[in-house]
Amino acid sequence: MLKFLTKRLCQSALLLILVSIIGFSILHLAPGGPLGVMGGGNLSAEDISALERQLGLDQPLPLQYASWVGHIAVGDWGRSYRDNAPVLEAIGSRLGATFELMIAAISLAMLIGIVVGIVSALKKDSWFDVSATSLSMVLISLPSFWLGFIVIYFFSIELGWLPAGNRNSPGVDTLVDRLWHLAAPACVLAIIMMATWSRYMRASIIEVLSQDFVRTALAKGIPRYRILFAHIIRNALLPMIALFGLQFPSLLGGALVTETVFTWPGMGRLFLDSISYRDYPVVMGILLLSSVMVLLGNLIADILYAIADPRIRLD
């Protein structure tokens, strides 16, 4: 286990460096910059030169990157160009909303997706199986932002059942109101993942049903419901742990897009606003934190999979 963790941590560190270099380079080499946004574009040449020196933007790009890495290494993520707030505080104030959306979406996707997958596998080639499989193929191909606009149009504008955005109503901060605002973005984010979970669960159940131990259990006269819950579903759920690790990047990326569509006050909105303002420290902070979350999610999934299935060795 120690050898595996050491190897994965080294790989993760190299990936983080690579991602940060690519992100830093693209961000700084893209047209425009924070100086063109500051002051409404009315800064004089002298003001621009002074700000460049103050922010370190007059240095060569490799030196800027080295300076940024040095500050990150000591826990200094910098300050926002927009309001001079510490980057960690700016991200931390939005992180809770993003986690709230992600947890609600993945819980809904797993619950419904796994149940649909089980029923589809047990009723293979039935009308339910064919309908669920066809629908999952359609849902997987839908962009989350397009689905979000459809939900807003029908359920918010036409029917008025759900709010079109925000985390809560103005002046209201109750659990019921928050759940009401969470329903639409969480469902949009869950629907696409739900389709993937149902397809994988269906395939996993069908594979387990063909195993010898299932036929042996049936031959021994063990009740079917006991075989289903104690053996079939239990073994079929093991690959779902690995699927969670594979889907975590999509979950995080989908959350950032969904937040933008529903004006959800999470990291997605902050990321988009920071890109528009050319707020380099905040953009790089979100990029770095998102990369860490993805790598950590995959690492945890691998460890849980090895714990759940003793046949898997972490070498």
MOTA-V684714 format. One record per pair of residues at least 24 apart in sequence whose C-alpha atoms are under 10 Angstrom apart, sorted by the first residue. I is the first residue (numbers start at 1). J is the second residue. If there is no record, write none. Layout:
i->{I;I}
j->{J;J}
This chain:
i->{1;1;1;1;1;2;2;3;3;4;4;4;4;5;5;5;5;7;8;8;8;9;9;9;11;12;12;12;12;12;12;13;13;15;15;15;16;16;16;16;16;16;17;17;19;19;19;20;20;20;20;20;20;20;21;21;21;21;23;23;23;23;24;24;24;24;24;24;24;24;24;24;25;25;25;27;27;27;27;27;27;28;28;28;28;28;28;29;30;32;32;33;33;33;33;33;33;33;34;34;34;34;34;34;34;34;34;35;35;35;35;36;36;37;37;37;37;37;37;38;38;38;38;55;68;68;72;72;77;77;77;77;78;78;78;78;78;79;79;79;79;80;80;80;80;80;80;80;81;81;81;81;81;81;81;82;82;82;82;82;82;82;83;85;86;86;87;87;87;87;87;87;88;88;88;88;88;90;90;90;90;90;91;91;91;91;91;91;91;91;91;92;92;93;93;93;94;94;94;94;94;94;94;95;95;95;95;95;96;96;96;97;97;97;97;97;97;97;97;98;98;98;98;98;98;98;98;98;98;99;99;99;99;100;100;100;101;101;101;101;101;101;101;101;101;101;101;101;101;101;101;101;102;102;102;102;102;102;102;102;102;102;103;103;103;104;104;104;104;104;104;104;104;105;105;105;105;105;105;105;105;105;105;105;105;105;105;106;106;106;106;106;106;106;106;106;106;106;107;107;107;108;108;108;108;108;108;108;109;109;109;109;109;109;109;109;109;109;109;109;110;110;110;110;110;110;110;110;110;110;111;111;111;112;112;112;112;112;112;113;113;113;113;113;113;113;113;113;113;113;113;113;114;114;114;114;114;114;114;114;114;114;114;114;115;115;115;115;116;116;116;116;116;116;116;117;117;117;117;117;117;117;117;117;117;117;117;117;118;118;118;118;118;118;118;118;118;118;118;118;118;119;119;119;119;120;120;120;120;120;120;120;121;121;121;121;121;121;121;121;121;121;122;122;122;122;122;123;124;124;129;132;132;132;133;133;133;133;134;135;136;136;136;136;136;136;136;136;136;137;137;137;137;138;138;139;139;139;139;139;139;140;140;140;140;140;140;141;141;142;142;143;143;143;143;144;144;144;144;144;144;144;144;144;144;144;145;145;145;145;145;145;145;145;145;146;146;146;147;147;147;147;147;147;147;148;148;148;148;148;148;148;148;148;148;148;149;149;149;149;150;151;151;151;151;152;152;152;152;155;156;163;164;164;164;164;165;165;165;165;165;165;165;166;166;166;166;166;166;167;167;167;167;167;167;168;168;181;181;182;182;184;184;185;185;185;185;185;185;185;186;186;186;188;188;188;189;189;189;189;189;189;189;189;189;189;190;190;190;192;192;192;193;193;193;193;196;196;197;197;197;197;200;200;200;200;200;201;201;201;201;201;201;201;202;203;204;204;204;204;204;204;204;204;205;205;205;205;205;205;206;206;207;207;207;208;208;208;208;208;209;209;235;235;237;238;238;238;238;238;239;239;240;240;241;241;241;241;241;241;241;241;241;242;242;242;242;242;242;242;242;243;243;244;244;244;244;244;245;245;245;245;245;245;245;245;245;245;246;246;246;246;247;247;247;248;248;248;248;248;248;248;249;249;249;249;249;249;249;250;251;252;252;252;252;253;253}
j->{303;306;313;314;315;314;315;314;315;303;313;314;315;299;303;314;315;315;295;296;299;295;296;299;295;291;292;294;295;296;299;292;295;291;292;295;287;288;289;291;292;295;69;288;287;288;291;65;69;284;285;287;288;291;62;65;66;69;283;284;287;288;61;62;64;65;68;280;281;283;284;287;61;62;65;275;278;279;280;283;284;57;61;64;65;278;280;61;278;277;278;57;275;276;277;278;279;280;81;82;274;275;276;277;278;279;280;81;277;278;279;277;278;81;82;276;277;278;279;81;82;277;278;81;281;284;285;288;281;282;284;285;280;281;282;284;285;279;280;281;282;274;278;279;280;281;282;283;274;277;278;279;280;281;282;273;274;277;278;279;280;282;279;282;281;282;281;282;283;284;285;286;281;282;285;286;289;267;270;282;285;286;266;267;270;271;282;283;285;286;289;266;267;265;266;267;264;265;266;267;268;269;270;265;266;267;268;286;265;266;267;167;182;259;264;265;266;267;268;252;255;256;259;264;265;266;267;268;269;252;255;266;267;182;186;266;167;182;183;185;186;187;189;190;251;252;255;256;258;259;264;266;185;186;189;190;248;251;252;254;255;256;186;190;251;179;182;183;185;186;187;189;190;182;183;185;186;187;188;189;190;191;192;193;194;251;255;186;187;189;190;191;193;194;244;247;248;251;186;190;194;186;187;189;190;191;193;194;186;187;189;190;191;192;193;194;195;196;197;198;190;193;194;195;196;197;198;201;240;244;194;197;198;190;191;194;195;197;198;190;191;192;193;194;195;196;197;198;199;200;201;202;194;195;196;197;198;199;200;201;202;233;237;240;197;198;201;202;194;195;197;198;199;201;202;194;195;196;197;198;199;200;201;202;203;204;205;206;198;199;200;201;202;203;204;205;206;228;232;233;236;198;201;202;205;198;199;201;202;203;205;206;198;199;201;202;203;204;205;206;207;209;202;205;206;209;228;202;202;206;202;195;198;199;195;198;199;202;195;195;191;192;193;194;195;196;197;198;199;192;195;196;199;192;195;191;192;193;194;195;196;191;192;193;194;195;196;192;195;191;192;188;192;254;257;185;188;189;190;191;192;254;255;257;258;261;188;189;254;257;258;259;260;261;262;188;258;261;185;188;189;191;192;258;261;184;185;187;188;189;257;258;259;260;261;262;188;258;261;262;188;184;185;187;188;184;185;261;262;184;184;262;261;262;263;264;259;260;261;262;263;264;265;259;262;263;264;265;266;259;262;263;264;265;266;264;265;262;264;262;264;258;262;255;258;259;261;262;263;264;255;258;259;254;255;258;250;251;252;253;254;255;256;257;258;259;251;254;255;250;251;254;247;250;251;254;243;247;240;243;244;247;236;237;239;240;243;233;236;237;238;239;240;243;236;236;232;233;235;236;237;238;239;240;232;233;234;235;236;237;232;236;232;235;236;232;233;234;235;236;233;236;308;309;308;304;305;306;308;309;305;309;301;305;298;300;301;302;303;304;305;306;308;298;300;301;302;303;304;305;306;298;301;297;298;300;301;302;294;295;296;297;298;299;300;301;302;305;294;297;298;301;294;297;298;293;294;295;296;297;298;301;290;291;293;294;295;297;298;294;294;290;291;293;294;290;294}
